[in-house]
Amino acid sequence: MPIEIKMPALSPTMEEGTLAKWLVKEGDTVRSGDLMAEIETDKATMEFEAVDEGVIGKILIAEGTDNVKVGTAIALLTQDGEDAAASTPAPASTPAPAPTATPAPAATPTAAERADPSSPPAAPARDDGERIKASPLARRIAAQTGVDLASLSGSGPNGRIVKADLAGATATAGSPAPAPSAAPTPSPAQPTAAAPAPPVAPAPFSTEIPHTAAKLSNIRKTIARRLTESKQQIPHIYLTVDIRLDALLKLRGELNAALTARGIKLSVNDLLIKALAQSLIEVPVCNVSFAGEQLISYSRADISVAVSTPTGLITPIIAGAEAKALSAISTEMKSLADKAKAGKLQPHEYQGGTASLSNMGMFGIKQFEAVINPPQAMIMAIGAGERRPYVIDDALGVATVMSATGSFDHRAIDGADGAQLMQAFKALVESPLGMIA
C-alpha cells in the first residue's frame, strides 16, 4: 500500500508552511536521507528529507502552495508494482467540474449558507467554459469589491488567482454589491445584545503610482507580527552610552596576528558578543524574561545575533557565549551567518536566546534603538565606531568611539539595573583583557 508523505512539523511551533519547491518528481526513486522538498516555515526555508525508500508515485500538493497544514498528505510513496492512483486520498476540497456548453442553473443556497458570510463564493467560469482558478480568499474579495475574476491573470500555482492579483483591479460596472447576511430576530424574552462586528477583509491595495507587488513570505509575515506585538505589548526603555574602542581594536589586531595560522579572523562583533554575554552574567537581573505571573532568570547567556538575509532578519544564537573562547565564537558565528543567509538554519539554532545583539555599525549608522525580540527582555544596538573628540585623562583628545543603546523590557528590568548592565558592558569593551582572562 502506498505510503503517505505528510507535511512535517519542522519546528515545535509550526502549524502550517509553504511547500516552496519539490526536489523530486513523480517516478523518481528515493532512499532514506534523500532531499525531497524545500519547505518555508515562519523562520526559514528548510529541506525535507525522505524517511522511507520507494518511488514517488504521485505529488498531491503542488510547489508554491501556501498554508499547508502539518500532517497533510503531500505525496505518495509507492513500492515496486504499486499503483498510486488507486490509493490517492480524497482532497480536502474537491474543485467544481468545468461547466458544459449549456451550464445548469446555479443551485439555490441553503439557509445556512446564506447566513454564513465566511463561505467563499462559488467558482466562476470564463466565457469559453474554462473554470477560473482562484483561492477562496480571492473569490471572497472579488465578490465584495465587484471585481470580475475573468479579467485577471493569476500569479499563483498553475495560474491560480490569489489575493495579490486583485491589487489595483477595478470593479465591473453593474456588479451587484454582496447582500448583507440575514440576522436572526432576538427573542422578546431575552435582552438584545450587541453582536460583535464581523471581520472585514482588507480592500485590495490600489494606487496610480507605478509599483510592483510581492507576496509576503512566511518569514516576513512572522517578522511583521512579532515586531508589532513587541512594540504594542512591551514597555521599552532605552539607555545609551558612548564607548571608547581603541583598546578593543588593539587587542583584536594582536589576536588576529596570532590566529592567522589557524584561519581565524576575529571581527569586532565577535568581541561584542562576548562582552554582552559576560555583562549579563555580571548583572544577572538583566538576564531574564517576563512571563506574565513569573520572571524567568537564566544562569547562562545565549546571545541571539541579528543577521540580515534576503528573506528578512533572523537571529542565530551563540549558546553559552560567556564561557566560549573568542576564536570559538568567531568560527560558530561565521557558520551560523552563512547558514542563515542560505536559509538552512535548524530550529535549535535560532529559537531561544536570553538577549540579542544588533550591529549596524558596518552601515555607518551612528546610533539606533532596536526592538526587543520577545520573550527576551533586552537587546543591545551597536552603532559605528568613529573618530570623535573625547576627554582622555581630563584632556580633550581624539578617540575611536561608538554608541551602544540597550533596549529593556521595563516590566522585567528597572532602569537602574539596565544602567548597571550598560556600565558593565562599557567597562569590558574599554578594558577587553577581561574577556580573555
MARMITI-675875 format. One record per residue (C-alpha): residue in three letters; y negated, x negated, z. Coordinates in nm, 4 decimals, always signed. Each point is the difference from the previous one (the first is absolute). Example, Ala and Ser with C-alpha at 12.3 -4.5 7.8 and 13.67 -1.06 7.14 Angstrom:
REC   drenti          v          u          w
REC      ALA    +0.4500    -1.2300    +0.7800
REC      SER    -0.3440    -0.1370    -0.0660
***
This chain:
REC   drenti          v          u          w
REC      MET    +0.0000    +0.0000    +0.0000
REC      PRO    -0.3431    -0.1437    -0.0886
REC      ILE    -0.2007    -0.1472    +0.2882
REC      GLU    -0.3500    +0.1343    +0.0566
REC      ILE    -0.2605    -0.2747    +0.0275
REC      LYS    -0.2694    +0.1397    +0.2299
REC      MET    -0.3638    -0.0874    +0.0599
REC      PRO    +0.0179    -0.2513    +0.2872
REC      ALA    -0.2186    -0.0190    +0.3087
REC      LEU    -0.1498    -0.3472    -0.0433
REC      SER    -0.1998    +0.0168    +0.3226
REC      PRO    +0.0383    +0.1894    +0.3287
REC      THR    -0.2917    +0.2323    -0.0838
REC      MET    +0.0808    +0.0594    -0.3677
REC      GLU    +0.0541    +0.3673    -0.0883
REC      GLU    -0.0607    -0.0155    -0.3750
REC      GLY    -0.0863    -0.2536    -0.2661
REC      THR    -0.0703    -0.0589    -0.3671
REC      LEU    +0.2838    -0.1119    -0.2241
REC      ALA    -0.2209    -0.2564    -0.1711
REC      LYS    +0.2471    -0.1586    -0.2406
REC      TRP    +0.3680    +0.0031    -0.0868
REC      LEU    +0.1480    -0.3490    -0.0428
REC      VAL    +0.3250    +0.1424    -0.1432
REC      LYS    +0.0812    +0.2614    -0.2623
REC      GLU    +0.2807    +0.2467    -0.0544
REC      GLY    +0.3207    -0.1797    -0.0935
REC      ASP    -0.0874    -0.3215    +0.1862
REC      THR    +0.2614    -0.1471    +0.2336
REC      VAL    -0.1317    -0.0898    +0.3465
REC      ARG    +0.1490    -0.1887    +0.2904
REC      SER    -0.0906    -0.0085    +0.3654
REC      GLY    -0.3309    -0.1833    +0.0396
REC      ASP    -0.1233    +0.0589    -0.3554
REC      LEU    -0.3609    +0.1170    -0.0265
REC      MET    -0.0156    +0.3608    -0.1188
REC      ALA    -0.3566    +0.1246    +0.0384
REC      GLU    -0.3485    -0.0709    +0.1312
REC      ILE    -0.1157    +0.2567    +0.2552
REC      GLU    -0.3605    +0.0330    +0.1127
REC      THR    -0.0350    +0.0883    +0.3671
REC      ASP    -0.3212    +0.0568    +0.1928
REC      LYS    -0.0244    -0.3753    +0.0632
REC      ALA    +0.1559    -0.1954    -0.2854
REC      THR    +0.2116    +0.0128    -0.3132
REC      MET    +0.3527    -0.0980    +0.0966
REC      GLU    +0.3182    -0.0684    -0.1941
REC      PHE    +0.3019    +0.2244    +0.0603
REC      GLU    +0.3413    -0.1661    -0.0130
REC      ALA    +0.3355    +0.1527    -0.0922
REC      VAL    +0.2503    +0.0428    +0.2822
REC      ASP    +0.3054    +0.1095    -0.2018
REC      GLU    +0.1468    -0.1183    -0.3283
REC      GLY    +0.0269    +0.2191    -0.3089
REC      VAL    -0.1742    +0.1187    -0.3141
REC      ILE    -0.3359    +0.1801    -0.0067
REC      GLY    +0.1272    +0.3346    -0.1266
REC      LYS    -0.3230    +0.1959    +0.0128
REC      ILE    -0.3594    -0.0573    +0.1133
REC      LEU    -0.1173    +0.3180    +0.1739
REC      ILE    -0.3601    -0.0978    +0.0867
REC      ALA    -0.2185    -0.1536    -0.2696
REC      GLU    -0.2040    -0.3100    +0.0785
REC      GLY    -0.3591    +0.0757    +0.0921
REC      THR    +0.0973    +0.3099    +0.2001
REC      ASP    -0.2115    +0.0441    +0.3142
REC      ASN    +0.0866    +0.1514    +0.3381
REC      VAL    +0.3782    -0.0419    -0.0222
REC      LYS    +0.1362    +0.0962    +0.3420
REC      VAL    +0.2254    -0.2428    +0.1853
REC      GLY    +0.3605    +0.1059    -0.0546
REC      THR    -0.0606    +0.1557    -0.3428
REC      ALA    +0.2653    -0.0932    -0.2569
REC      ILE    -0.1674    -0.2231    -0.2589
REC      ALA    +0.3022    -0.1127    -0.2043
REC      LEU    +0.3776    +0.0309    -0.0290
REC      LEU    +0.2344    -0.2993    +0.0201
REC      THR    +0.3339    +0.0539    -0.1731
REC      GLN    +0.3278    -0.1885    -0.0065
REC      ASP    +0.2082    -0.0687    -0.3108
REC      GLY    +0.0795    +0.3186    -0.1904
REC      GLU    -0.2156    +0.2318    +0.2125
REC      ASP    -0.2377    +0.2505    -0.1569
REC      ALA    -0.3393    +0.0067    +0.1687
REC      ALA    -0.1039    +0.3235    -0.1709
REC      ALA    +0.2820    +0.1935    +0.1641
REC      SER    -0.1283    -0.0824    +0.3470
REC      THR    -0.3749    +0.0029    -0.0559
REC      PRO    -0.1628    +0.1690    +0.3013
REC      ALA    -0.2230    +0.2979    -0.0661
REC      PRO    -0.3661    -0.1009    +0.0030
REC      ALA    -0.2241    +0.1296    +0.2738
REC      SER    -0.1960    +0.2110    -0.2464
REC      THR    +0.1335    +0.0870    -0.3439
REC      PRO    -0.2712    +0.0002    -0.2670
REC      ALA    -0.0468    +0.3201    -0.1950
REC      PRO    +0.1701    -0.0037    -0.3433
REC      ALA    -0.2179    -0.0223    -0.3084
REC      PRO    -0.0932    +0.3467    -0.1275
REC      THR    +0.1439    +0.1314    -0.3236
REC      ALA    -0.2096    +0.1062    -0.2985
REC      THR    -0.0372    +0.3463    +0.1544
REC      PRO    -0.0510    -0.0616    +0.3703
REC      ALA    +0.1037    +0.2678    +0.2439
REC      PRO    -0.2751    +0.1620    +0.2055
REC      ALA    -0.0743    -0.1834    +0.3220
REC      ALA    +0.1795    +0.1347    +0.3043
REC      THR    -0.2146    +0.1867    +0.2474
REC      PRO    -0.0415    -0.2129    +0.3130
REC      THR    +0.1452    +0.1326    +0.3203
REC      ALA    -0.2169    +0.1012    +0.2919
REC      ALA    +0.0969    -0.3181    +0.1835
REC      GLU    -0.1059    -0.2121    -0.2980
REC      ARG    -0.3320    +0.1833    -0.0294
REC      ALA    -0.0678    -0.0552    +0.3688
REC      ASP    +0.0746    -0.3737    -0.0127
REC      PRO    -0.3016    -0.1894    -0.1354
REC      SER    +0.1914    -0.3300    +0.0126
REC      SER    +0.2513    +0.1056    -0.2670
REC      PRO    -0.0691    -0.2014    -0.3175
REC      PRO    -0.0695    +0.1943    -0.3195
REC      ALA    +0.2781    +0.0425    -0.2504
REC      ALA    +0.0418    -0.2828    -0.2531
REC      PRO    -0.2223    +0.0731    -0.3043
REC      ALA    +0.0959    -0.0662    -0.3618
REC      ARG    -0.1848    -0.1292    -0.3058
REC      ASP    -0.0520    +0.2042    -0.3151
REC      ASP    +0.3044    -0.1590    -0.1697
REC      GLY    +0.2269    +0.1132    +0.2842
REC      GLU    +0.0323    -0.3414    +0.1651
REC      ARG    -0.0110    +0.0226    +0.3791
REC      ILE    -0.2946    -0.1807    +0.1584
REC      LYS    +0.1155    -0.2583    +0.2520
REC      ALA    -0.2289    +0.0086    +0.3034
REC      SER    +0.0354    -0.0615    +0.3708
REC      PRO    -0.0222    +0.3035    +0.2323
REC      LEU    -0.3290    -0.1322    +0.1410
REC      ALA    -0.1466    -0.0439    -0.3497
REC      ARG    +0.1028    +0.3564    -0.0952
REC      ARG    -0.1521    +0.1378    +0.3197
REC      ILE    -0.3321    -0.1841    -0.0529
REC      ALA    -0.0078    +0.1111    -0.3650
REC      ALA    +0.0525    +0.3614    +0.1037
REC      GLN    -0.2781    -0.0228    +0.2606
REC      THR    -0.2500    -0.1653    -0.2337
REC      GLY    +0.0892    +0.1807    -0.3221
REC      VAL    +0.1084    -0.3136    -0.1883
REC      ASP    +0.2351    +0.0456    -0.2979
REC      LEU    +0.2863    -0.2470    +0.0505
REC      ALA    +0.0877    +0.0237    -0.3680
REC      SER    -0.3212    -0.1880    -0.0798
REC      LEU    +0.0908    -0.3011    +0.2176
REC      SER    +0.2132    -0.3083    -0.0528
REC      GLY    +0.2128    -0.1110    +0.2939
REC      SER    -0.0021    -0.3526    +0.1443
REC      GLY    +0.2985    +0.0522    +0.2301
REC      PRO    +0.3679    -0.0783    -0.0695
REC      ASN    +0.1135    +0.1357    -0.3400
REC      GLY    -0.3499    +0.1334    -0.0741
REC      ARG    -0.0152    +0.2129    +0.3141
REC      ILE    -0.3460    +0.1336    +0.0891
REC      VAL    -0.1016    -0.1084    +0.3517
REC      LYS    -0.3035    +0.0652    +0.2178
REC      ALA    -0.1953    -0.2996    -0.1384
REC      ASP    +0.0216    +0.1417    -0.3534
REC      LEU    -0.2113    +0.2992    +0.1044
REC      ALA    -0.2961    -0.2210    +0.0922
REC      GLY    -0.2890    +0.0966    -0.2243
REC      ALA    +0.1930    +0.2841    -0.1670
REC      THR    -0.2075    +0.3115    -0.0656
REC      ALA    +0.1045    +0.3560    +0.0628
REC      THR    +0.1136    +0.2123    -0.2938
REC      ALA    -0.2499    +0.2697    -0.0929
REC      GLY    +0.1100    +0.3388    +0.1226
REC      SER    +0.2638    -0.1370    +0.2328
REC      PRO    +0.0385    +0.2408    +0.2882
REC      ALA    -0.0603    -0.1236    +0.3494
REC      PRO    +0.3107    +0.0069    +0.2212
REC      ALA    +0.0416    +0.3251    +0.1867
REC      PRO    -0.0467    -0.0244    +0.3756
REC      SER    +0.3069    +0.0388    +0.2144
REC      ALA    +0.0524    +0.3399    +0.1535
REC      ALA    -0.0506    -0.0166    +0.3736
REC      PRO    +0.2169    +0.2230    +0.2256
REC      THR    -0.1815    +0.2820    +0.1792
REC      PRO    -0.0179    -0.0694    +0.3736
REC      SER    +0.1662    +0.2455    +0.2343
REC      PRO    -0.2441    +0.2229    +0.1935
REC      ALA    +0.1852    -0.0878    +0.3188
REC      GLN    -0.0741    -0.3696    -0.0403
REC      PRO    -0.3407    -0.1700    -0.0063
REC      THR    -0.0957    -0.1588    -0.3282
REC      ALA    +0.0286    -0.3789    +0.0223
REC      ALA    -0.1961    -0.2295    -0.2259
REC      ALA    +0.2547    -0.1481    -0.2385
REC      PRO    -0.0398    -0.3720    -0.0767
REC      ALA    -0.1390    -0.0682    -0.3428
REC      PRO    +0.2698    -0.1133    -0.2440
REC      PRO    -0.0262    -0.3608    -0.1175
REC      VAL    -0.2062    -0.0316    -0.3147
REC      ALA    +0.1171    -0.2413    -0.2680
REC      PRO    -0.2759    -0.2467    -0.0895
REC      ALA    -0.1666    +0.0719    -0.3303
REC      PRO    +0.0715    -0.2523    -0.2747
REC      PHE    -0.2582    -0.2774    -0.0168
REC      SER    -0.2498    +0.0525    -0.2781
REC      THR    -0.2858    -0.2156    -0.1235
REC      GLU    -0.1820    -0.0762    -0.3223
REC      ILE    -0.0172    -0.3693    +0.0901
REC      PRO    +0.2494    -0.2089    -0.2038
REC      HIS    +0.2866    -0.0868    +0.2322
REC      THR    +0.3720    -0.0467    +0.0390
REC      ALA    +0.2263    +0.1677    +0.2571
REC      ALA    +0.2998    -0.1753    +0.1547
REC      LYS    +0.2567    +0.1690    +0.2180
REC      LEU    +0.0070    -0.1334    +0.3567
REC      SER    +0.3083    -0.1989    +0.0938
REC      ASN    +0.1885    +0.0842    +0.3193
REC      ILE    -0.1407    -0.3196    +0.1506
REC      ARG    -0.3606    +0.0954    -0.0792
REC      LYS    +0.0569    +0.3528    +0.1369
REC      THR    +0.1305    -0.1484    +0.3251
REC      ILE    -0.2934    -0.2421    +0.0269
REC      ALA    -0.2451    +0.2877    -0.0495
REC      ARG    +0.1732    +0.2194    +0.2562
REC      ARG    +0.0409    -0.2672    +0.2690
REC      LEU    -0.3537    -0.1384    -0.0275
REC      THR    -0.1472    +0.3502    +0.0120
REC      GLU    +0.2048    +0.0777    +0.3111
REC      SER    -0.1045    -0.3314    +0.1561
REC      LYS    -0.3745    +0.0577    -0.0413
REC      GLN    +0.0257    +0.3657    +0.1040
REC      GLN    +0.2248    -0.0428    +0.3047
REC      ILE    -0.0674    -0.3510    +0.1343
REC      PRO    -0.3329    -0.0761    +0.1718
REC      HIS    -0.0755    -0.3449    -0.1446
REC      ILE    -0.2087    -0.2548    +0.1881
REC      TYR    -0.1125    -0.3154    -0.1852
REC      LEU    -0.0651    -0.3423    +0.1546
REC      THR    -0.1235    -0.2983    -0.2066
REC      VAL    -0.0172    -0.3708    +0.0815
REC      ASP    -0.1135    -0.3020    -0.2021
REC      ILE    +0.2558    -0.2820    +0.0105
REC      ARG    -0.0491    -0.3654    -0.0921
REC      LEU    +0.2800    -0.1144    -0.2347
REC      ASP    -0.0599    -0.3752    -0.0299
REC      ALA    +0.2706    -0.1041    +0.2499
REC      LEU    +0.2551    +0.2381    -0.1518
REC      LEU    -0.0717    -0.1240    -0.3531
REC      LYS    +0.0366    -0.3616    +0.1157
REC      LEU    +0.3333    +0.0742    +0.1708
REC      ARG    +0.1232    +0.1876    -0.3076
REC      GLY    -0.0774    -0.2983    -0.2207
REC      GLU    +0.1878    -0.2384    +0.2307
REC      LEU    +0.3033    +0.2295    +0.0256
REC      ASN    +0.0139    +0.0527    -0.3762
REC      ALA    -0.0020    -0.3754    -0.0548
REC      ALA    +0.3066    -0.0252    +0.2215
REC      LEU    +0.1750    +0.3068    -0.1483
REC      THR    -0.0503    -0.0841    -0.3684
REC      ALA    +0.3371    -0.1739    -0.0203
REC      ARG    +0.1682    +0.3221    +0.1144
REC      GLY    -0.1781    +0.2075    -0.2639
REC      ILE    -0.2002    +0.1956    +0.2599
REC      LYS    -0.3724    +0.0644    -0.0244
REC      LEU    -0.1637    +0.1839    +0.2877
REC      SER    -0.2732    +0.2514    -0.0776
REC      VAL    -0.2837    +0.0928    +0.2333
REC      ASN    +0.1613    +0.3435    +0.0219
REC      ASP    +0.3222    -0.1538    +0.1373
REC      LEU    -0.1930    -0.1521    +0.2890
REC      LEU    -0.1899    +0.3247    +0.0638
REC      ILE    +0.3290    +0.1935    +0.0195
REC      LYS    +0.1191    -0.2422    +0.2670
REC      ALA    -0.3345    +0.0207    +0.1845
REC      LEU    +0.0054    +0.3810    +0.0091
REC      ALA    +0.3608    +0.0062    +0.1193
REC      GLN    -0.0692    -0.2438    +0.2843
REC      SER    -0.3172    +0.1892    +0.0940
REC      LEU    +0.1997    +0.3238    +0.0348
REC      ILE    +0.2442    -0.1736    +0.2331
REC      GLU    -0.2894    -0.1425    +0.2044
REC      VAL    -0.1669    +0.3443    +0.0147
REC      PRO    +0.2995    +0.2369    +0.0176
REC      VAL    -0.2156    +0.3084    +0.0668
REC      CYS    -0.0890    -0.0118    -0.3713
REC      ASN    +0.3595    -0.0372    -0.1216
REC      VAL    +0.0648    +0.3715    +0.0367
REC      SER    +0.0415    +0.3336    -0.1772
REC      PHE    -0.1333    +0.3411    +0.0998
REC      ALA    +0.2821    +0.2573    +0.0009
REC      GLY    -0.1441    +0.3273    +0.1298
REC      GLU    +0.1164    +0.0162    +0.3611
REC      GLN    +0.1081    -0.3657    +0.0002
REC      LEU    -0.1512    -0.3437    -0.0525
REC      ILE    +0.2500    -0.2372    -0.1610
REC      SER    -0.0413    -0.3665    +0.0979
REC      TYR    +0.1708    -0.2664    -0.2116
REC      SER    +0.1372    -0.3319    +0.1261
REC      ARG    +0.0024    -0.1531    -0.3504
REC      ALA    -0.2777    -0.0319    -0.2590
REC      ASP    +0.1151    +0.1241    -0.3419
REC      ILE    -0.2939    -0.0486    -0.2376
REC      SER    -0.0332    +0.2284    -0.3029
REC      VAL    -0.1897    -0.1864    -0.2725
REC      ALA    -0.1849    +0.2021    -0.2648
REC      VAL    +0.1105    -0.0922    -0.3535
REC      SER    -0.1584    +0.1527    -0.3102
REC      THR    +0.2522    +0.1040    -0.2674
REC      PRO    -0.0373    +0.1755    -0.3368
REC      THR    +0.1084    +0.3278    +0.1607
REC      GLY    -0.2102    -0.0267    +0.3165
REC      LEU    -0.0269    -0.1703    +0.3362
REC      ILE    +0.3151    -0.0801    +0.1978
REC      THR    +0.0435    -0.1917    +0.3242
REC      PRO    +0.3071    -0.2265    +0.0255
REC      ILE    +0.0703    -0.1170    +0.3532
REC      ILE    +0.0336    -0.3431    +0.1612
REC      ALA    +0.2170    +0.0898    +0.2996
REC      GLY    -0.0452    -0.1991    +0.3203
REC      ALA    -0.2782    -0.2060    -0.1585
REC      GLU    -0.1129    -0.1388    +0.3354
REC      ALA    +0.3256    -0.1977    +0.0331
REC      LYS    +0.0300    -0.1231    -0.3601
REC      ALA    -0.1098    -0.3359    -0.1353
REC      LEU    -0.2912    +0.0033    -0.2442
REC      SER    +0.2301    -0.1306    -0.2737
REC      ALA    +0.2415    +0.2896    +0.0604
REC      ILE    -0.2840    +0.2533    -0.0125
REC      SER    -0.1253    -0.1512    -0.3265
REC      THR    +0.3421    +0.0064    -0.1674
REC      GLU    +0.0788    +0.3531    +0.1169
REC      MET    -0.3426    +0.1357    -0.0966
REC      LYS    +0.0243    -0.1411    -0.3518
REC      SER    +0.3435    +0.1571    -0.0482
REC      LEU    -0.1137    +0.3378    +0.1344
REC      ALA    -0.3167    +0.0008    -0.2127
REC      ASP    +0.2005    -0.0727    -0.3159
REC      LYS    +0.2453    +0.2798    +0.0816
REC      ALA    -0.2853    +0.2398    +0.0781
REC      LYS    -0.1709    -0.0623    -0.3346
REC      ALA    +0.3322    +0.0509    -0.1779
REC      GLY    +0.0666    +0.3227    +0.1959
REC      LYS    +0.3203    -0.1453    +0.1494
REC      LEU    -0.0705    +0.0176    +0.3734
REC      GLN    +0.2741    +0.1489    +0.2161
REC      PRO    -0.1005    +0.2634    +0.2610
REC      HIS    +0.0496    -0.2345    +0.2964
REC      GLU    -0.2437    -0.2451    -0.1621
REC      TYR    -0.2984    +0.2371    +0.0049
REC      GLN    +0.0747    +0.2680    +0.2611
REC      GLY    -0.1115    -0.0622    +0.3573
REC      GLY    -0.2346    -0.2744    +0.1138
REC      THR    -0.2117    -0.0092    +0.3151
REC      ALA    -0.3356    -0.0940    -0.1598
REC      SER    -0.1387    -0.0781    -0.3452
REC      LEU    -0.2084    -0.2670    -0.1690
REC      SER    -0.2030    +0.0600    -0.3175
REC      ASN    -0.1711    -0.2980    -0.1647
REC      MET    -0.2571    +0.0579    -0.2769
REC      GLY    -0.1629    -0.3398    +0.0295
REC      MET    +0.1462    -0.1152    -0.3323
REC      PHE    -0.2175    +0.2657    -0.1682
REC      GLY    -0.3178    -0.1302    +0.1631
REC      ILE    -0.0285    +0.3017    +0.2313
REC      LYS    -0.2066    -0.1121    +0.2972
REC      GLN    +0.0954    +0.2736    +0.2474
REC      PHE    +0.1752    +0.3386    -0.0044
REC      GLU    +0.1621    +0.2570    +0.2284
REC      ALA    +0.3658    +0.0758    -0.0679
REC      VAL    +0.1753    +0.3322    +0.0600
REC      ILE    +0.2692    -0.0025    +0.2693
REC      ASN    +0.3575    +0.0314    -0.1259
REC      PRO    +0.1667    +0.2556    +0.2344
REC      PRO    +0.1901    -0.0100    +0.2276
REC      GLN    -0.1576    -0.3410    +0.0592
REC      ALA    -0.3119    -0.0120    +0.2156
REC      MET    -0.1923    -0.2881    -0.1579
REC      ILE    -0.0653    -0.1885    -0.3231
REC      MET    -0.1902    -0.3254    -0.0519
REC      ALA    -0.2295    -0.0184    -0.3066
REC      ILE    -0.0774    -0.3526    -0.1216
REC      GLY    -0.3068    -0.0869    -0.2076
REC      ALA    -0.0775    -0.3059    -0.2097
REC      GLY    -0.0591    -0.3409    +0.1544
REC      GLU    -0.3379    -0.1295    -0.1118
REC      ARG    -0.2476    -0.2708    +0.0900
REC      ARG    -0.2584    +0.1489    +0.2366
REC      PRO    -0.2642    -0.1210    +0.2444
REC      TYR    +0.1788    -0.0254    +0.3354
REC      VAL    -0.0950    -0.1202    +0.3483
REC      ILE    +0.2206    -0.2972    +0.0921
REC      ASP    -0.0484    -0.1650    +0.3421
REC      ASP    -0.3353    +0.1748    +0.0418
REC      ALA    -0.1240    -0.1334    -0.3340
REC      LEU    -0.0331    +0.1851    -0.3277
REC      GLY    +0.2443    -0.1300    -0.2571
REC      VAL    +0.2119    +0.1166    -0.2910
REC      ALA    +0.3623    +0.1125    +0.0421
REC      THR    +0.2689    +0.1907    -0.1862
REC      VAL    -0.0042    +0.3436    +0.1628
REC      MET    +0.1884    +0.3239    -0.0595
REC      SER    -0.0486    +0.3476    +0.1440
REC      ALA    +0.3027    +0.1801    +0.1458
REC      THR    -0.0104    +0.3691    +0.0922
REC      GLY    +0.2611    +0.1685    +0.2144
REC      SER    +0.0538    +0.3748    -0.0404
REC      PHE    +0.1478    +0.1512    +0.3170
REC      ASP    +0.1488    +0.3396    +0.0858
REC      HIS    -0.2302    +0.1010    +0.2846
REC      ARG    +0.2642    +0.2375    +0.1396
REC      ALA    +0.2217    -0.2979    +0.0802
REC      ILE    -0.2356    -0.2995    +0.0266
REC      ASP    -0.3242    -0.0118    +0.1973
REC      GLY    -0.2988    -0.1821    -0.1450
REC      ALA    +0.0165    -0.2741    +0.2638
REC      ASP    +0.3682    -0.0643    -0.0767
REC      GLY    -0.0751    -0.0153    -0.3724
REC      ALA    -0.2806    -0.2456    +0.0709
REC      GLN    +0.2416    -0.2151    +0.1993
REC      LEU    +0.2377    -0.0111    -0.2973
REC      MET    -0.2824    -0.0979    -0.2368
REC      GLN    -0.0995    -0.2751    +0.2447
REC      ALA    +0.3593    -0.1328    +0.0138
REC      PHE    +0.0267    +0.0087    -0.3812
REC      LYS    -0.3284    -0.1889    -0.0416
REC      ALA    +0.1078    -0.2638    +0.2532
REC      LEU    +0.3309    -0.0646    -0.1786
REC      VAL    -0.1578    -0.0269    -0.3447
REC      GLU    -0.2726    -0.2348    +0.1234
REC      SER    +0.2521    -0.2115    +0.1983
REC      PRO    +0.3078    +0.0339    -0.2240
REC      LEU    +0.2125    -0.2675    +0.1668
REC      GLY    +0.0943    +0.2753    +0.2450
REC      MET    +0.2021    +0.1609    -0.2810
REC      ILE    +0.2315    -0.2973    -0.0434
REC      ALA    +0.0283    -0.1105    +0.3617
***
